[in-house]
Amino acid sequence: MEEEIKKALEELDARITKLESAMTLDENKSKLSKASYSGLAGGLRLLIDNGFFNQPKTIDEIIAELNREGYYNTHAGVASTLSMTFVKKQKTLTRMKEGNKWAYVKRK
């Protein structure tokens, strides 16, 4: 009888340890994802990850979506970050001329 109780307690302890380690991993993942979306480049990265750039978007559309997500930046700042960071350096996006305006879209 005592051995059954001891065995049951050991199994419960192992389950608790496994659950605690799983919760710790989930907390670390959420901290990493929040940190990777900080600042203007982080806001643009959030839009890329959410599939916003699957269709061509103008600067005005991008700024409106950033504002909706809680990122407030100037027109020049957004345009500069898009062209320098995401088009030239990381090569995540490409841009094309639509009428008189540039449109940004995810690179295939």
Backbone bond lengths (Angstrom), bond angles and torsions (degrees), N, CA, C in turn:
res aa  C-N    CA-C-N  psi(-1)  N-CA   C-N-CA  omega(-1)  CA-C   N-CA-C  phi
1 M - - - 1.451 - - 1.532 110.50 -
2 E 1.335 116.63 -45.56 1.455 120.41 179.96 1.522 111.53 -65.51
3 E 1.313 115.94 -36.34 1.462 119.60 179.82 1.524 110.65 -67.95
4 E 1.314 119.07 -34.79 1.468 122.67 177.67 1.521 110.69 -65.20
5 I 1.323 115.66 -41.79 1.469 120.67 178.59 1.524 109.68 -65.88
6 K 1.323 116.28 -44.10 1.466 120.73 179.31 1.528 110.88 -61.20
7 K 1.328 116.79 -43.02 1.466 121.63 178.86 1.530 111.25 -64.40
8 A 1.334 116.84 -41.62 1.467 121.77 178.91 1.526 110.45 -63.55
9 L 1.347 116.83 -41.55 1.465 120.57 178.88 1.530 111.44 -65.34
10 E 1.314 117.62 -38.86 1.457 120.67 177.81 1.533 111.39 -64.86
11 E 1.338 116.56 -40.11 1.465 120.13 177.44 1.525 111.45 -64.70
12 L 1.331 116.20 -41.28 1.472 119.81 177.40 1.525 111.20 -64.58
13 D 1.323 116.82 -40.58 1.463 120.63 178.62 1.530 110.82 -62.61
14 A 1.326 116.68 -40.72 1.467 120.19 178.77 1.529 110.80 -65.02
15 R 1.332 117.31 -40.54 1.470 120.79 178.47 1.525 111.32 -64.21
16 I 1.333 116.33 -42.18 1.467 120.53 -179.69 1.529 109.96 -63.93
17 T 1.301 117.42 -43.07 1.465 121.79 179.09 1.529 110.37 -61.36
18 K 1.321 117.04 -43.08 1.462 121.42 179.22 1.522 111.15 -63.48
19 L 1.345 117.39 -43.62 1.464 121.21 178.63 1.524 112.18 -64.84
20 E 1.318 116.93 -40.74 1.461 120.06 179.01 1.523 111.66 -63.69
21 S 1.321 117.38 -40.35 1.460 119.68 179.26 1.523 110.86 -67.68
22 A 1.320 118.25 -35.47 1.466 121.17 177.28 1.522 110.95 -65.94
23 M 1.316 117.35 -39.41 1.466 120.80 178.94 1.517 110.67 -66.67
24 T 1.306 118.62 -38.13 1.458 122.53 178.63 1.520 110.42 -63.35
25 L 1.331 118.23 -41.07 1.460 121.73 178.16 1.525 110.80 -63.16
26 D 1.339 117.98 -41.92 1.459 121.35 179.73 1.521 111.01 -64.19
27 E 1.331 118.50 -39.56 1.455 121.40 178.73 1.520 110.71 -65.31
28 N 1.325 118.28 -39.71 1.466 121.25 178.97 1.516 110.76 -66.17
29 K 1.325 119.03 -38.90 1.459 121.85 178.71 1.518 110.93 -63.01
30 S 1.346 117.58 -43.75 1.458 119.83 -178.35 1.521 111.16 -66.71
31 K 1.327 118.31 -35.17 1.459 120.59 177.51 1.522 110.88 -65.99
32 L 1.318 116.92 -39.66 1.454 120.27 179.58 1.516 111.04 -66.36
33 S 1.323 117.71 -42.27 1.454 119.40 -176.84 1.523 111.46 -68.62
34 K 1.329 118.38 -37.34 1.456 120.50 178.36 1.523 110.58 -67.00
35 A 1.315 116.82 -39.22 1.462 120.67 -178.10 1.520 111.27 -68.88
36 S 1.327 117.99 -31.38 1.453 120.06 -176.71 1.528 112.41 -75.66
37 Y 1.330 117.99 -9.65 1.458 121.56 -179.55 1.530 112.27 -110.14
38 S 1.315 118.68 28.66 1.455 120.07 -179.79 1.522 110.35 -93.20
39 G 1.311 116.13 146.26 1.454 121.97 179.37 1.520 112.77 78.75
40 L 1.312 115.89 -177.81 1.462 121.43 -177.83 1.525 111.37 -64.64
41 A 1.327 117.26 -45.89 1.468 119.74 179.04 1.524 110.33 -62.64
42 G 1.315 117.58 -35.96 1.455 121.22 176.82 1.516 112.07 -65.12
43 G 1.325 116.68 -39.78 1.462 120.64 176.90 1.517 111.58 -63.71
44 L 1.315 116.36 -41.43 1.464 120.12 177.73 1.528 110.46 -67.92
45 R 1.333 117.28 -37.58 1.463 120.95 176.57 1.523 110.88 -63.51
46 L 1.336 116.75 -37.01 1.463 121.45 176.58 1.524 110.47 -61.32
47 L 1.335 116.69 -44.27 1.467 120.65 178.46 1.527 111.12 -63.27
48 I 1.319 116.79 -40.42 1.465 120.73 178.52 1.523 109.92 -62.67
49 D 1.334 116.70 -46.65 1.467 121.12 -178.63 1.525 112.11 -65.72
50 N 1.329 117.41 -29.43 1.462 121.11 179.48 1.526 112.81 -83.76
51 G 1.328 118.02 -0.56 1.461 121.33 177.40 1.520 114.48 83.28
52 F 1.323 117.08 16.00 1.468 120.95 -178.69 1.522 111.71 -63.88
53 F 1.319 117.37 -33.28 1.462 121.46 -175.86 1.531 113.13 -92.89
54 N 1.320 118.28 18.74 1.465 120.30 176.06 1.527 111.06 -69.11
55 Q 1.320 116.93 -24.19 1.461 124.11 174.38 1.529 107.67 -118.16
56 P 1.332 118.78 149.24 1.478 120.58 -179.56 1.529 111.88 -58.91
57 K 1.331 116.12 135.13 1.463 122.52 -179.61 1.515 109.83 -129.90
58 T 1.330 116.13 137.41 1.464 121.34 176.78 1.526 109.17 -81.92
59 I 1.330 115.39 167.83 1.465 120.90 179.31 1.527 110.57 -57.77
60 D 1.327 117.59 -42.04 1.461 120.71 -178.86 1.529 111.57 -62.36
61 E 1.330 117.44 -40.55 1.461 121.06 177.81 1.527 110.83 -66.44
62 I 1.319 116.13 -38.17 1.465 121.28 -179.75 1.522 110.22 -66.46
63 I 1.328 116.59 -44.51 1.466 120.62 179.61 1.522 110.18 -63.45
64 A 1.325 117.82 -41.10 1.467 121.00 178.55 1.525 111.00 -61.53
65 E 1.328 117.32 -41.58 1.468 120.96 179.71 1.526 110.92 -70.12
66 L 1.335 117.30 -38.88 1.469 119.98 176.38 1.530 110.47 -61.93
67 N 1.337 116.70 -42.65 1.459 120.11 177.87 1.525 110.94 -61.66
68 R 1.330 117.24 -39.40 1.454 121.69 178.97 1.531 110.94 -63.42
69 E 1.335 116.25 -33.47 1.462 121.56 179.43 1.536 112.63 -84.70
70 G 1.343 117.23 -5.63 1.458 120.51 177.22 1.516 115.03 98.52
71 Y 1.320 117.77 14.32 1.466 122.44 177.53 1.525 107.94 -107.31
72 Y 1.329 117.33 118.42 1.459 121.96 -177.08 1.522 109.27 -116.14
73 N 1.336 115.94 110.99 1.454 121.58 -178.66 1.517 110.07 -139.17
74 T 1.338 115.18 166.68 1.455 120.65 -179.47 1.526 110.89 -77.60
75 H 1.306 114.89 161.49 1.467 121.98 178.14 1.529 109.84 -60.81
76 A 1.322 116.64 -45.02 1.464 120.99 -178.74 1.530 111.41 -65.55
77 G 1.320 116.87 -39.65 1.455 120.45 179.65 1.524 112.57 -64.08
78 V 1.332 115.89 -42.80 1.468 120.57 179.20 1.527 109.72 -65.58
79 A 1.328 116.95 -46.58 1.466 120.82 -178.91 1.523 111.22 -61.62
80 S 1.317 116.66 -43.01 1.458 121.31 -179.53 1.527 111.35 -65.36
81 T 1.319 117.23 -46.32 1.464 120.78 -179.80 1.515 111.12 -64.09
82 L 1.320 116.99 -40.71 1.464 120.20 178.00 1.522 111.19 -60.31
83 S 1.338 116.00 -51.49 1.460 118.69 -174.12 1.527 112.99 -72.37
84 M 1.318 117.75 -40.76 1.464 120.06 -176.65 1.535 112.17 -78.28
85 T 1.322 116.84 -48.04 1.464 119.99 -172.89 1.521 112.60 -84.07
86 F 1.325 116.63 -50.70 1.464 119.44 -170.11 1.526 114.34 -92.18
87 V 1.332 117.77 -19.99 1.463 119.52 177.71 1.527 110.46 -98.17
88 K 1.327 117.68 -49.86 1.472 120.40 -174.01 1.530 113.69 -85.47
89 K 1.340 117.97 -47.35 1.465 119.77 -173.89 1.528 112.51 -83.96
90 Q 1.320 117.44 -58.92 1.467 120.46 -175.25 1.523 113.10 -83.02
91 K 1.320 116.21 -20.92 1.468 122.33 -179.36 1.533 112.28 55.10
92 T 1.337 115.19 39.37 1.462 121.70 177.12 1.521 110.58 -84.70
93 L 1.335 116.03 -37.41 1.461 122.22 -178.11 1.521 109.89 -116.70
94 T 1.304 114.82 162.90 1.455 121.11 170.52 1.525 106.75 -130.98
95 R 1.316 116.49 162.41 1.468 118.38 179.22 1.508 109.80 -126.44
96 M 1.336 113.96 151.01 1.455 119.97 179.04 1.522 108.48 -141.14
97 K 1.302 114.77 155.26 1.461 121.03 -178.25 1.525 109.11 -84.21
98 E 1.328 116.73 124.75 1.465 122.57 173.74 1.521 107.11 -121.30
99 G 1.304 116.22 101.55 1.461 120.00 -174.68 1.509 108.98 69.10
100 N 1.335 116.53 -120.71 1.460 121.06 178.58 1.523 112.73 -102.69
101 K 1.342 118.04 5.90 1.459 121.42 -175.66 1.519 110.91 -120.99
102 W 1.331 114.80 153.79 1.455 120.90 174.63 1.518 108.71 -85.12
103 A 1.326 115.75 140.66 1.468 122.07 174.37 1.527 107.71 -121.35
104 Y 1.313 115.45 139.58 1.466 121.69 -178.47 1.529 109.54 -108.47
105 V 1.319 115.81 138.72 1.462 121.41 -178.43 1.523 108.74 -144.75
106 K 1.323 116.25 154.56 1.461 121.26 179.21 1.519 109.89 -64.71
107 R 1.329 116.19 133.94 1.457 122.10 179.77 1.522 109.07 -73.85
108 K 1.307 116.17 137.46 1.478 121.39 -179.60 1.488 111.44 -90.25
